[in-house]
Every structure is written in structure tokens, then in C-alpha cells.
Amino acid sequence: MVYDSHVQGAWTILRDRTVAQFGAPGGVGENEWVNHYVNMRRDWLATNPNPALHPTVYRMDSFLNLIQDSRYDLTLPFVLRGITIDCQCTPTSPGGNWSESRRRWRVRPGHLHRGAAISKTAGPQRRRHRGRHYSSI
């Protein structure tokens, strides 16, 4: 959730608003604070003056589904947007199957919206985004 907010933007603004309205995570409890933050971010995305952000509420809806199921720790397996994430798709988990070609999953550039196309690539990939490099995952 923090990573998503940093990448999409406005992490600091919404973190500060959440703290001002509900208190710090240490005061209200981390899980409760995360729930407040995700709801506040969803509202911010849905009502933002930039209409391009409106369709991205699905990201917060995905977090809210995990929160509703008390999946704060993301213990495997879990389902996210209809895709099961389990130890077979992580390189460091027992049974992970990435050794042969270091395959990685990534979202194709320009498709960061509902129904984003996912493709498989071999080897380390680096993307340039707003002047910073991010490895594909």
C-alpha cells in the first residue's frame, strides 16, 4: 500500500491527512490506521480534480478486499484481482520456480488501469519512470 502510494503519488499528503484525522499508527493500531488510510486514499482518487485518477480506485478496492479478509500480512496464498499469489510465483519461497531463466512478471507500460495486460519477460528489466529506475517485478 505504501509502495503503491509512492509510485502513484500523494503518499505524504494522504499520510499526513490520515494522521491528522485518526492519529498515528502507534496510537490507533497499525491495521486500523491502514484501513483509514486506504479508505481516505480511495475517496481522494474517486473525487480528485484529475479525472484520470478516478478509474484507479480499483487499486484501493483491492487493498480493501485484503483488509476485509484480515490479510494484512499477505501470508501466501492470497487472491488479488482474481489472481492467486502463491509460493510457486515467488523466487525466494520454497518451491519457487524462477531458477531456470529468472522470469519476471510485469505490467506493460501505459497499461496501469483496470484490466492491465500482464506479460512475462526473461532477465532483469529496468524501467525509467519520472527520472528514476524501477526494476520490473
C-alpha positions in Angstrom: 0.0 0.0 0.0 2.9 2.4 0.8 4.8 1.4 -2.3 1.6 1.8 -4.4 1.0 5.3 -2.9 4.6 6.3 -3.6 4.5 5.2 -7.2 1.1 6.7 -7.9 1.8 9.8 -5.8 0.4 11.8 -2.9 1.7 9.4 -0.2 2.9 12.2 2.1 -0.2 14.3 1.7 -2.6 11.5 2.4 -0.5 10.0 5.2 -0.5 13.4 6.9 -4.3 13.8 6.5 -4.8 10.3 7.9 -2.6 11.1 10.9 -4.4 14.4 11.5 -7.9 12.9 11.3 -7.3 9.5 13.0 -4.0 9.7 14.8 -0.7 7.9 14.3 -0.5 4.2 13.6 1.0 3.6 17.0 -1.9 5.3 18.7 -4.9 3.7 16.8 -3.2 0.4 15.9 -1.4 -0.3 12.6 -4.2 -2.3 11.0 -6.9 0.2 11.9 -4.7 3.1 10.6 -4.1 1.2 7.3 -7.8 0.8 6.9 -8.4 4.5 7.4 -5.6 5.4 5.0 -6.8 3.2 2.2 -10.4 4.5 2.6 -9.1 8.1 2.6 -7.0 7.4 -0.5 -9.9 5.7 -2.3 -12.0 8.8 -1.6 -9.2 11.1 -2.8 -8.8 9.1 -6.0 -12.5 9.0 -6.7 -13.1 12.7 -6.2 -9.8 14.1 -7.5 -10.0 17.1 -9.9 -7.9 15.0 -12.3 -10.4 12.6 -13.9 -7.6 10.3 -15.0 -7.3 9.2 -11.4 -10.9 8.2 -11.0 -10.6 4.7 -12.6 -7.6 3.8 -10.4 -9.8 3.3 -7.3 -9.7 -0.4 -8.2 -6.2 -0.4 -6.6 -7.7 0.7 -3.2 -10.6 -1.6 -3.7 -8.1 -4.5 -4.0 -6.4 -3.4 -0.7 -9.8 -3.1 1.0 -10.7 -6.7 -0.1 -7.5 -7.9 1.6 -8.2 -5.8 4.7 -11.8 -7.2 4.8 -10.2 -10.7 4.8 -7.7 -9.6 7.5 -4.8 -10.4 5.1 -2.6 -7.6 6.4 0.5 -9.8 6.5 -0.1 -11.1 2.9 0.5 -14.7 4.0 0.6 -16.9 0.9 -1.6 -17.9 -0.8 -3.9 -14.9 -1.4 -6.1 -13.7 -4.2 -5.7 -10.3 -5.7 -7.9 -9.2 -8.6 -8.8 -12.8 -9.4 -5.1 -13.9 -9.5 -3.8 -16.4 -6.9 -0.5 -15.4 -5.5 1.3 -18.4 -4.0 4.8 -19.7 -3.4 5.0 -21.0 -7.0 5.3 -17.5 -8.3 7.9 -16.1 -5.8 11.7 -16.8 -6.3 12.6 -16.9 -2.6 9.8 -19.2 -1.4 10.3 -22.9 -1.1 9.1 -24.4 -4.3 9.6 -21.1 -6.2 10.3 -21.9 -9.8 12.3 -19.0 -11.2 15.8 -20.6 -11.3 15.8 -21.6 -15.0 15.5 -18.2 -16.7 14.9 -15.6 -13.9 11.4 -15.0 -15.4 9.6 -12.0 -14.1 6.1 -10.7 -14.3 5.5 -7.0 -15.2 2.7 -4.7 -16.2 3.2 -3.4 -19.7 4.0 0.3 -19.8 1.0 2.5 -20.4 -1.5 -0.1 -19.1 -1.8 0.9 -15.4 -5.5 0.6 -15.3 -8.3 -1.9 -14.8 -7.6 -4.9 -17.0 -3.9 -4.2 -17.3 -2.1 -6.6 -19.5 0.5 -8.7 -17.8 3.4 -10.3 -19.7 6.3 -12.5 -18.9 9.9 -11.4 -19.6 13.3 -13.1 -19.1 16.1 -11.5 -17.2 16.3 -8.3 -15.2 14.3 -5.5 -16.8 14.7 -1.8 -15.8 12.2 0.9 -16.5 12.7 4.6 -16.4 9.8 6.4 -14.6 9.9 10.1 -13.8 13.6 10.1 -13.8 14.1 7.1 -11.5 14.8 3.5 -12.3 12.5 0.7 -11.1 13.1 -3.0 -11.6 10.3 -4.9 -13.1 8.7 -7.4 -10.7 
